[in-house]
């Protein structure tokens, strides 16, 4: 189940107020109250372009809006990962009897964070573009371990995959409903 109703209620908006707000720039999302009711109840799927605008409006990641992730923003995921990493890294050093100075620990962790940020920016382009084939190829060739240990990236992959499937389904439905050309 998606989180649209939860997010709307957190803002203290009625359905009418939300519809009014998202119709304004920069969102320009014009929907009926009934459409919003369908989305909130999960009776209808949200098209990708509309889901992205709603996620932007609420300031959350698309997977969170659609109910595929418990993590609202990438910043929260990163903060949690950093805190966990610092603790885990010190435990790793202790367990393996590795002797690093405070400065060396700082250098190693900063290098790892830099690499992580670069990879995050790179993989985020596939999410933003809804490029499931590019994301699949990179997952298979370069980031197989990342997708095993990172819930965030596995959820992003699942989200892009679902949106791609929804897009394909919508495209096929649209094509099925078109009138064949006359001879």
C-alpha positions in Angstrom: 0.0 0.0 0.0 1.3 3.4 -0.9 1.9 6.3 1.6 0.0 9.1 -0.1 -2.7 9.3 2.5 -0.2 9.1 5.4 1.9 11.9 3.9 -1.2 14.0 3.1 -2.5 13.6 6.7 1.0 14.5 8.1 0.7 17.8 6.3 -2.8 18.3 7.7 -4.2 18.6 4.2 -7.7 17.4 3.2 -7.9 15.7 -0.2 -9.2 18.9 -1.7 -6.3 21.0 -0.2 -3.7 18.5 -1.6 -5.4 18.6 -5.1 -5.3 22.4 -5.0 -1.6 22.5 -3.9 -0.3 20.0 -6.5 -2.1 21.7 -9.3 0.1 24.8 -8.8 3.6 25.2 -10.3 6.1 23.6 -10.2 4.0 20.4 -10.0 1.1 21.3 -12.3 -0.5 18.0 -11.5 -4.2 18.2 -12.1 -6.2 15.3 -10.8 -9.8 14.7 -9.6 -10.7 14.0 -6.0 -11.9 10.5 -7.1 -8.5 9.8 -8.7 -6.8 10.7 -5.4 -9.2 8.5 -3.6 -8.4 5.6 -5.9 -4.6 6.1 -5.3 -4.9 6.4 -1.6 -7.0 3.3 -1.3 -4.7 1.4 -3.7 -7.5 0.7 -6.1 -5.5 2.2 -9.0 -1.8 2.4 -9.8 -0.2 5.8 -10.2 1.5 6.6 -13.4 5.2 7.2 -13.1 5.2 10.9 -14.1 2.5 11.6 -11.5 4.1 9.5 -8.8 7.4 11.5 -9.3 5.6 14.8 -9.0 3.9 13.6 -5.8 7.2 12.4 -4.4 8.7 15.8 -5.1 5.8 17.6 -3.5 6.1 15.5 -0.3 9.9 15.6 -0.3 10.3 11.8 -0.2 11.8 9.1 -2.4 9.6 7.5 -5.0 9.9 4.0 -3.4 8.7 5.4 -0.1 5.7 7.2 -1.7 4.7 4.0 -3.4 5.1 1.9 -0.2 8.1 -0.1 -1.4 10.5 1.3 1.2 10.3 2.5 4.8 13.0 5.0 4.1 11.6 8.5 3.3 14.7 10.2 2.0 18.1 9.3 0.8 19.6 11.5 3.5 18.1 9.4 6.3 19.3 6.3 4.6 22.8 7.7 4.3 22.9 9.0 7.9 21.9 5.6 9.2 24.5 3.9 7.0 27.2 6.3 8.3 26.4 5.7 11.9 26.2 1.9 11.4 29.4 1.9 9.4 31.4 3.8 12.0 30.4 1.3 14.6 30.8 -1.7 12.4 34.2 -0.5 11.1 35.6 -0.2 14.6 34.3 -3.6 15.5 35.9 -5.0 12.3 39.3 -3.5 13.3 38.9 -4.9 16.8 37.9 -8.4 15.7 40.8 -8.7 13.2 43.3 -7.1 15.5 44.1 -4.4 13.0 46.1 -1.5 14.3 45.3 1.9 12.7 45.8 5.4 14.1 42.9 7.7 14.4 44.1 9.6 11.3 44.4 6.3 9.3 40.9 5.3 10.3 39.7 8.7 9.2 41.5 8.4 5.8 40.1 4.9 5.2 36.5 5.9 6.1 36.6 9.1 4.1 37.9 7.2 1.0 35.1 4.7 1.4 32.5 7.5 1.8 33.9 9.2 -1.3 33.7 6.1 -3.4 30.2 5.4 -2.0 29.0 8.9 -3.0 30.4 8.6 -6.5 28.6 5.2 -6.9 25.4 6.6 -5.4 25.4 9.5 -7.9 26.1 7.1 -10.8 23.4 4.6 -9.9 20.9 7.4 -9.1 20.9 8.4 -12.8 19.4 5.0 -13.6 16.7 5.6 -11.0 15.9 9.1 -12.2 15.7 8.0 -15.8 13.8 4.8 -15.0 16.5 2.9 -16.9 15.9 -0.7 -15.8 18.2 -2.2 -18.5 21.1 0.1 -17.5 20.6 -0.6 -13.8 20.3 -4.4 -14.4 23.5 -4.4 -16.4 25.5 -2.4 -13.8 24.0 -4.6 -11.0 25.2 -7.7 -12.7 28.6 -6.5 -13.9 29.9 -4.1 -11.2 27.6 -3.9 -8.2 26.3 -7.4 -7.4 27.6 -7.3 -3.8 26.1 -3.8 -3.3 22.6 -5.1 -4.2 23.1 -8.0 -1.7 24.0 -5.8 1.3 22.1 -2.6 0.6 18.4 -2.6 1.2 18.3 0.9 -0.3 19.7 -0.1 -3.6 17.7 -3.3 -3.8 14.5 -1.3 -3.1 15.5 1.3 -5.7 16.1 -1.5 -8.2 12.7 -3.1 -7.4 11.1 0.3 -7.7 12.6 1.0 -11.1 11.7 -2.5 -12.2 8.0 -2.1 -11.1 7.8 1.4 -12.7 9.2 -0.1 -15.9 6.7 -2.9 -15.8 3.8 -0.4 -15.1 5.0 1.8 -18.1 5.1 -1.2 -20.4 1.7 -2.4 -19.2 0.3 1.1 -19.7 1.9 1.3 -23.1 0.5 -2.1 -24.1 -3.0 -1.1 -22.8 -2.8 2.1 -24.8 -1.8 0.2 -27.9 -4.6 -2.4 -27.4 -7.2 0.3 -27.1 -6.2 2.1 -30.3 -8.3 1.7 -33.4 -6.7 -0.2 -36.2 -6.0 1.8 -39.3 -8.5 1.5 -42.2 -7.4 0.1 -45.5 
